[in-house]
Amino acid sequence: MSNIYQAIVVRRSDDRSFTRALEERSIDDLPQDEVLIRVHYSSLNYKDGLSCVGNPGVTRHYPHTPGIDAAGIVESSHSHEFKAGDSVMITSFDLGMNTPGGFGQFVRVPAKWVIPLPEGLSLRESMIFGTAGYTAGLSVDVLQRHGLIPRGGPIVVTGATGGVGSVSVALLARLGYSVTASTGKPDAGVFLQELGASEVIGREPVNDELERPLLKETWAGGIDTVGGTTLATVLKACKEGGAVVATGLVSSSDLPTTVFPFILRGVSLLGINAQGTTLSLRREIWSRLATEWKPAVLERLAVDRSLEQLDPEIDLILAGGQRGRVVVDLR
């Protein structure tokens, strides 16, 4: 086996400037961890875009290879849990943040980061989900644990064309929920309806700039990827006993609301931290994603790109223009 492989490398040229390019790297330079994996597929997430432009909240040390997701075949292992030839995946750890990530053809990581590929998913399908899909799965799971059932009323998903949003729409629809998909993209209606959305709305209905303490009871719950006024609006428009899952802050980290949704309607705000979940919960969610939760429309979520084709997609996700999921083919 050659020690040389291809990877996207982001370099710091000065305090404020970063460059990225496809380079040859050596396996010998990877961390001396337990499991060496030949990466077949990765996926593009918002965190990857941030890492590619030097965001210090994601990546602190450069040069660096982004890619928080990876799926591939074990090349060698010093752990009794894995052997050469095993199909495996990694999502929602430090991979691609401060550890060389899935935008390289090899990664070497601790065994505790590695999950056997669930039966029912191909390597590529696991990366259509990736961290975004896993986060969506956690969101659906926490809504169900809160007691939200399909006949309880519609669930609104904000930022519905993005990674977490689009998978959330597909999962909820697969499970029989009525889904209201909110998007700022006027041409995304057909795409979202194909994923299973019952209703597609713009950003205005989830953007109460008047900052009223409560709004008309509209949704049984929500999955919010936007934050700020959008999250506040969804909370204020929830039905009594409803719940909203907060998964992102692409608009703002602020939450301009009052306590009224919580103390007058009993609405719950539920948080998701994909990186902090236990191994047992990870395996449970991935097992569901591979079986009873797996949407028939999974392929409609994905476009495939090689490492050489990834630059425009990185720019697009940072500009808020992503639709669905970008699968990175490293074979």
Buried (B, 14 or more C-beta within 10 A) or exposed (E): EEEEBBBBBBBBEEEEEBEBEBBEBEBEEBEEBBBBBBBBBBBBBBBBBBBBBBBEEBBEEBBBBBBBBBBBBBBBBEBEEBEEEBBBBBBBBBBBBEBBBBBBBBBBBBBEBBBBBBEBBBBBBBBBBBBBBBBBBBBBBBBEEBEBEEEBBBBBBBBBBBBBBBBBBBBBBBBEBBBBBBBBBEEBBEBBBBBBBBBBBEBEBBBBEEEEEBBEBBBBBBBBBBBBBBBBBBBBBBBEBBBBBBBBBBBBEEBEBBEBBBEEBEBBBBEBEBEEBEEEEBEBBBBBBBEEBBBEBBEBBBBBBEBEEBBEBBEBBBEBEBBBBBBBBBE
